[in-house]
Amino acid sequence: MSHVALCVRFTLREGAGEPFDDLVRETTAAIRAHEPGTLVYACSEVEGAPELRVFFELYADHGAFEEHGRRPHIRHFLAECEKYTERTEIDRLRPYAGQYPAGSAQQLG
């Protein structure tokens, strides 16, 4: 099994931090409740850059990643976040070493 990982950077519109963060909290609650294959969905502010948010996403495998994209709460998030963002940058990662959550099928490296 091969993990799927992403690093996503959102550049927010001026003043959009609070409503964007509320949307993220709503979405992450649904991810925790309904997506066992989403191993990590970590959302962070960037120190010194109030308009930036960085997400690290780790999925058990390609099927879990695909299922994540089909979920209604993710479709809602993607539609709504356009109101709050100026730019979205996505890097697909290839994990090869590290410490992964308990229950993950493999430790890498």
C-alpha positions as CSV (number, residue, x, y, z in Angstrom):
1,M,0.0,0.0,0.0
2,S,1.3,3.5,-0.8
3,H,0.3,6.6,1.0
4,V,-1.0,9.7,-0.8
5,A,0.0,13.0,0.6
6,L,-0.5,16.7,-0.3
7,C,0.7,20.0,0.8
8,V,-1.9,22.7,0.1
9,R,-1.3,26.5,0.5
10,F,-4.2,28.9,0.6
11,T,-3.6,32.6,0.2
12,L,-6.7,34.3,1.7
13,R,-8.4,37.5,0.7
14,E,-8.0,40.3,3.1
15,G,-10.3,39.9,6.1
16,A,-11.3,36.3,5.1
17,G,-9.3,34.5,7.9
18,E,-12.1,34.0,10.3
19,P,-14.8,32.8,7.9
20,F,-12.3,30.5,6.2
21,D,-11.1,29.1,9.5
22,D,-14.8,28.4,10.5
23,L,-15.3,26.6,7.3
24,V,-12.1,24.5,7.9
25,R,-13.3,23.6,11.4
26,E,-16.7,22.5,10.1
27,T,-15.0,20.4,7.4
28,T,-12.4,18.8,9.6
29,A,-15.1,17.7,12.0
30,A,-16.8,15.8,9.1
31,I,-13.5,14.3,8.0
32,R,-12.8,13.0,11.6
33,A,-16.3,11.5,11.7
34,H,-16.5,10.0,8.2
35,E,-13.1,9.4,6.7
36,P,-11.1,6.6,8.4
37,G,-8.7,6.5,5.4
38,T,-7.7,10.1,5.9
39,L,-4.8,9.6,8.3
40,V,-3.8,13.3,8.7
41,Y,-5.6,16.5,7.8
42,A,-3.6,19.1,9.5
43,C,-4.5,22.8,9.0
44,S,-2.1,25.5,10.1
45,E,-1.7,29.3,10.2
46,V,1.7,30.6,9.1
47,E,3.5,32.8,11.7
48,G,3.9,36.3,10.4
49,A,1.7,35.7,7.4
50,P,-2.0,36.1,8.5
51,E,-3.3,35.6,5.0
52,L,-1.7,32.1,4.6
53,R,-2.9,28.7,5.6
54,V,-1.0,25.5,5.0
55,F,-2.6,22.0,5.0
56,F,-0.8,18.7,5.2
57,E,-3.0,15.8,4.1
58,L,-2.1,12.1,4.3
59,Y,-4.3,9.3,3.0
60,A,-3.9,5.6,3.6
61,D,-3.9,4.9,-0.1
62,H,-5.2,6.2,-3.5
63,G,-8.7,4.8,-2.8
64,A,-9.0,6.8,0.4
65,F,-7.8,10.0,-1.4
66,E,-10.4,9.4,-4.1
67,E,-13.2,8.8,-1.5
68,H,-12.2,12.1,0.3
69,G,-12.8,14.0,-2.9
70,R,-16.2,12.5,-3.4
71,R,-17.5,13.4,0.1
72,P,-20.2,16.0,0.3
73,H,-18.4,18.0,3.0
74,I,-15.3,18.3,0.8
75,R,-17.3,19.3,-2.2
76,H,-19.0,21.9,0.0
77,F,-15.6,23.1,1.3
78,L,-14.1,23.4,-2.2
79,A,-17.1,25.4,-3.5
80,E,-17.2,27.7,-0.4
81,C,-13.5,28.3,-0.1
82,E,-13.3,30.1,-3.4
83,K,-15.1,33.1,-1.7
84,Y,-12.2,33.4,0.8
85,T,-9.1,32.6,-1.3
86,E,-7.0,34.5,-3.8
87,R,-4.8,31.5,-4.7
88,T,-4.5,27.8,-4.0
89,E,-1.3,25.9,-4.6
90,I,-1.2,22.1,-4.3
91,D,1.9,19.9,-4.2
92,R,1.4,16.1,-4.5
93,L,4.0,14.5,-2.3
94,R,5.7,11.1,-2.3
95,P,6.3,10.1,1.3
96,Y,9.4,8.1,1.7
97,A,10.5,8.4,5.3
98,G,9.0,9.5,8.6
99,Q,6.8,8.9,11.6
100,Y,3.2,8.1,10.7
101,P,0.0,7.8,12.8
102,A,-0.8,4.6,14.7
103,G,-3.0,2.4,12.5
104,S,-1.2,3.5,9.4
105,A,-0.3,0.5,7.3
106,Q,3.4,1.3,7.1
107,Q,6.2,3.3,8.6
108,L,8.4,4.7,5.9
109,G,12.2,4.9,5.8
